[in-house]
Amino acid sequence: MEILKSLVVDLPEDVRKAEYHGDFNKALHLIELYMNRNIPTILKERLVYEKDRIRRLKEDYIYSYDEALELASKKISDFSKDELEIMKDEGYAEWIYVNGKVKFIHSFLDNMIKVNTNLKDRLIEKDEENNDSQILSKTVEEMINGKEKKYFFHLKTGIKLNGEHARIGETVRVHIPIPQNAQQIKNIKILSTSHEPKYISPENYPQRTIYFETEVKGEEIFTVEYTYENHVKYTKFDPNIISKEQPNFYTEERLPHIRFTPFLVQLADKIVGNETNPLLKARKIYDYITQNVKYSYMPQYATIINVPEYCAYNLKGDCGVQALLFITLCRIVGIPARWQSGLYVNPQYIGCHDWAEFYIEPYGWIFADPSFGGGALRNKNEERWNFYFGNLDPFRMVANSDVNYEFLPSKKHFRQDFCDNQVGEIEYNDRFLESQEYETILEIIEAQEI
């Protein structure tokens, strides 16, 4: 992870110019020229990182303008070129230049439909009823009415190494996330594994994994089955009882992303103003993000040089981007804040998710989920918007409590996701595997309320 510290260094001007135009071949050529010059090690590391970043950008932005328009027109009735321009300009349709031409991200259409509620009524094929949302609404309502929630989960997760990428006889190294000892997670049990694990991280390790290392014999499938419980109760917070003395842990910078840049420092000052109560300061930050940041599916986080600044400059971002902005702004104003992520799991759904914790005496560590809160506000559900400041639903599997943290044992090569680990990482001795070279396994075996 040492190479991540190089992200505080800017690129040479001509490399940036080539990239702005989307001339990635020229940028790569210029990078090679610089690598042979007498430059500091930190700039060389930055250029090495940039080569991989360019690969990821080319991987994420795949649709030409005409292809994007055709895809949207097949999904949304009477969709026009003018509308695509509006979606592009207003940040609903993520794009970059590639060889001087606009290219849209692979997820642009899903994002437009998810975030722009005006398009949902024009879908040619209507989405099925969302049982997941109904479960969440019922659960949040019951929690607000005083019911503690306890859920038991039995999951099977893992990685399938696709046959064409199975290098028979070579050693493969696999890290699969597993539950950690977070405040809401209880009774973690590893039930079974597909292979004999070489190592299992301690329950309190910041990015907890089970590690396999074996010789490839064919189309390998690496899995782990585990159970855990999630216990949460609703707390109504009173700013009048907040302690005058507050701790100062988890208030430092953590490069490259949790960085106190002049822009973010001024933004934090603008948001908080003259407020001195830490609970109310955190609420102002939460309100700013949920009221101003548009939810947006992201390119790979490894392509974003400073995640919180990206979010604050562009006023868009997904769950992790919003969580990192919340954490950074909280730390700037002296409120301890940290990361939580892993899976969102209920009886109907399983998928990746990120959120935050922040610390306020006398309450201790409490939660903030800006993306769920912002989604509630977007759908005019003020009760749920308020809920996700301080509280959390019981549908979380926590695998990570810090960002940009090494595995145990550490990877030899780049991470597919430098930020955290939600579905697993896999590598050979000479390189890491990219996301299209393997499949992720996320299976709910049992999920029931206790």
N, C-alpha and C positions, 0 to 999 in steps of 0.2 A: 504493500500500500504506500510505500515511500514515494512512488512516482506521482501520486495524487498531489503531493505538496507542490509539484511543479506547475499546477494549474493557477497559482498566483502570478505566474509570469506570462506576459503577453507574447503573441506570435510576432515574428518579423513582419514588417508592413507589406512586402510583396506577397508573402504567403496569405495574409489576410485578404488582400485584394483579389487574388485568384479564387479564394474560397467564396467571397461575396458573390462573384459571378458564377459560381458553381463549376469552375474549371478545376476539378479535383486532380486531374492528371498533371496539370501545371503546378498545382500546390505541392503534390508529392515530389515532383522533380526538383522544385525549389528547396523542399525540406532536405533532400539528399545532398544538395549543394551546401546547405548550412551545416549539415552533420560533419562535413569535411573541413570546416573552418575552425578557427581558434575561438571557441565560445565556451561559456561556463557550463558545468555539468547540468545545472538545473534547467538551462535552455535546451540542452540535448535531450533531457528526459521529457521536457514539454513537447518537443518535436516528435519523439517516439510515440508519446501519447496521441499526438495529433494524427499520426498515420493511422492508428487504430480508430480514432474518432471519425475520420473520413470514411473508412470502411463501413462503420455503423450508419452514418448518414445515408450512404448509397443503398444500404440494406433497408432503411426505414421509408425513404421517400421514393415511391415506385410508380405513381400514376401521373401520366401527362395530363395537361389541361383537358384535352378532348376525352381521354379515358375517364377522368373524374366526372365530367359533365354527363357522359353516357351512363356511368354507374348510378349517379344520383337520379337521373331521369327515369331509370328503370325501377327505382325504389320509391320515388316521390312524384306524385301526379303534378303535371304542369310545371315541372322544375325547369328554370330557364338559365341561360348564360348570365343574365344580369343578377340572378339570385346567387349563383356561384361566386360572382364578384363580391357580392355583399357578404357572403359567408367567409370568403377569404379575407376581406378587409376588416371585418369585425372579429376575427380570431376564432371563428367556429371551424374553419377548414385550414389546418396547419400545412404550410408549404415552405419550400426553399427553391433557390435557383440551382439547376443542374445543367451545365453547359449552356448557360444563358437563358434557359427555358424553365418555366414554372413546373415544379413537381410536387404533388400532394403526398402526404404521409399515408401509409396503408390503412390507418384507422380513421381517416377524415370523415367518411360517410357515417360511421357509427357515432362519431362524436357530434356531428351536426344534428343527428336525430335525437341523441340523448340530451343535449344541452338546450337546443332551440325548440322549446315546446310548441311553437307555431307549426312546425313541420310534422308533428306526430299525427295530426288529424288528416294529413294528406298522404299518409303511407298507402301505397297500392295494396300491400298485404299487411293487415293490422297485426300488431304484436299480440301474443296470447296474454291472458290475465296474469298479472305478476303476483304469484303466491308468496314469493319471498318478501315483497314489500308489505303484504298483509300481515305476515308473521311478525315483521319488525314493528309495524305500527301497534299491533296488539301487545307486544312485549313491552315497548316503551310506555304505553299507556298504563299497563299493570304496574310497572316499576314506579312511575310517578304517583300512583295511588297507594304506594307503600309496600308492594310485594317484592321481597328479595327473590332474585332469579338464580337458579342453579341448574346447569345443564351438564349432561354426560355426553362425551364425544368419543367415537371410535373411528379413526381415519386410517386410510392406506395411501401413502404418498411415495413418489419416487421419480425415476428417470428411466426411459427406454432408449437405448442406443440404437438408432436406426441402422438396418442391415448394411446399407451402402457405406456407412461410416464406421463399421466395425472392423478394426484392423486386427485380424486374428493373430494371436500370439503376443501382442503388445500389452503393456501394463496400462490400465486405465484407473484414474483416481476420481472418486465421486464423493461429494458432500451434499447430504440431504438435510434440510432443516427439520428440527423436531422441537416440541414444546419446551420452554424454559420456565424457570421458577419466577414468574411474574406475580404481581400482587393479586391478580384475579384468577390465576391458574393453580389448580390443586391436583394432587394425586396422579402425577404423571407416571405412566407405565409403558415401557417398550415391550410389546407382545411378541413380535417376530420380525425377522429380516430375510430378504432373499439370499443374501450372502453373509458370510461371517464378517462382522464389522471389525475393522482394525482399531477404531477408536470411537468413543462416544464422549462428546464434550460434557463438562460438569453442568448441572442444572442451572447454575447462575451465570453461565458464560454469555457474554453480550450478543454473540451470534452463534447460537447453539446448533450443532449438526451431529449427524452420525456419518462416519467416514468409512468408505470401502476402498480397497485397493486390490485389484485382481488382474489376472491375465484374461484377455478377451478370447472367448471361445466361439462366439457367434453373435446373434442379435441379443445382446444382454439387456435384462430388465432388473434394475436395482430398486427395491422397495423396502419400506419399513411400515409396520403397523403399530399404532400406539393409541392409548386412551388417555384422557385427561378430563378434568372437570373445570367449568368456569363458573365462579360465584361472584355476583355483583349485586349491590343494592343501591337504591337511589338516595342521594343526599341533596338537600336543599341548602344552599350556601348563604351565610349571613355575613355581609361585609363588616358589620359592626363588631364582630368578635375576632377579627383578624389580629394576630399578635403584632406588636410593634417590632419585635426582633425576628428577623427572617434569616435563614441560612444563605450562604453564598456558594454552595457547591452547584455544579452543573450550570454555572453562569459564565464559563470561559469560552473562548473561540475554539473551534475544532476544524482546522483546515482540511480540505479546501472550501467546504460549503458553509459551515457555520462560521461566518467571517463578518466582523464588524466594520463593514465598508462605510465610507462617509455617506453614501446614499441611504443605506439601511439605518444608520444611526439617526440621520435627519428624519427619515420616515417614522421611526419609532418615537422620536420626540414629538412629531406632528400628531401621531395617533394618541399618545398618552397625555400630552399637554401638561397641565398642572396637577394631574391626579397623583396621589401618593399612596393610596391603598393598593397593595399588590394584587388583590383579587379583582378589583375594578380595573386596574391597568391591564391585566390579562384579558378581562372581558372586552375592553376596548380593542385590543389586538384581534381577538376572535371576531368581533363584530366587523372590524375593517376587512378582514380576509373574507368572511362569509358574505358580506354585502358588496364587495368590489371585485373579487377574483372569480373569473368565469371558469367553471370546471372544463378541463380539456385533457383528452388522452395525449400522452407525451411520446416523443421519440425516446430512445434508450437514454436513461439518466447519464450514461457515460458520455453522451454528446453535449451535455449542458455543463458549461464551465463553472458557473456558480448558481446553484439551484434556487436559493432564496431570492437572489437578485433577479434572476430570470422571471420568477413569479411576480415580484414587485414591479419590475419594469413593464412587463407585458400584461399584468393583471389576468393571468390565466395559468392553469396548472391542475394536475390530477391530485390524488390523495396525498402522495408522498411529497410532492412539490409544495402543496399548501401546508402540510405538517412541518416541513423544514423552515418555511417562512415564519410560521408561528413560533417554533422553537428559537430561531435566531432572534426575532424581535423581543421575545420574552427575556432571553439572556442579556440582550443589550440594555434593557431597563432593569436588570438585576433580579429577575424572577428565574429560579431554577427550572429548567425544562429539558426534556430528553425524548428520545424516539421510542416508539413501539411499532412493531409490524409483524406480519406473518400471514395468516389466512383469516378471511371472514367466512364462517361456517354456520349455517343453520340447517334445519331438517330438509330444506329444499335447494340449497345452493352452497357452492364452495368456490372461492376465488381469492386472489391476492388483495391485501389492503394494508395501508399505513395510517398511523395517527400519532398523537403526542400525549405525553404526561407533563404536568407542571406541578411545582411544590409550593404549597401555601400553609403556613402554620396558622391555626392548630389542626388543619385537616390532613396534612401530609401530602402524598402524591395523589393528584386527581387528574382527570382525563380531559382532553380536547380533541375532537374530531372535526376539523374545519370542513372537510369535503362532505361528510354526512350532514353537518349543520347547514352548509351552503345549499346542498340539495334540498333539504327540508324548506329552507327559505325560498328557494326557487319555485317550490310547489305550494307555497303559501301555508306551510305548516309551522306556525310560530312555536307551538309547544315542543315539537321535536327539535327545532332550531335551538331553543333554550336548553333542552336536555343535553345536547352534545357539547355544551360548555360545562365541564365538571363531571359529567356522567358518561357511562358507556353501556352498550347492550352486552348480553352474555355470549355473543356469537364470534368471539375472537380466539384464535390460536396464536399465542405470542411466541415467536422464535427469535426475535431480535429486539434488543433494548439499546442499541447504539448504531451509528452509521459509520461506514468506512472502517470496519473493524476486521482484523485478520481472523481466518478460521483456525481451528486446532485440529490437525496440523495445517499449516498455511499452504495456500496454493503456490505452485511453482510459476504459473503464468498469470496473465491478466484475468480478472474476473469478468464474467458475462455481465454481472451487475455489481459495480463497485460499491453501491450504497448499502445494500443489505442482501438477504438471501431468503426468498420465499418459496421457490420451487426446486432449487438445487443447482449445483455446478458440476461440470465434468471436464476432465482434461487427460491428454496423453502426456508422455514425457517431453514431447517437443512443442506442444501447443495446447491452448484451451479450445474447447468445442463451442461453436456458435449455436444460437438458439434453434436454427433450422436443422441442425444435425442430430437433434434428439427430441424426444417427446416427453412432456411432463405428465405425471400421473397424480391426480387429485380425486380421491374416491371417499365418499361418505359411506361407512359401513353401518354406523348407528349414531343417531343424534336425538336425544330425548331429554325432556325436562325432568329433573329429579324432584 
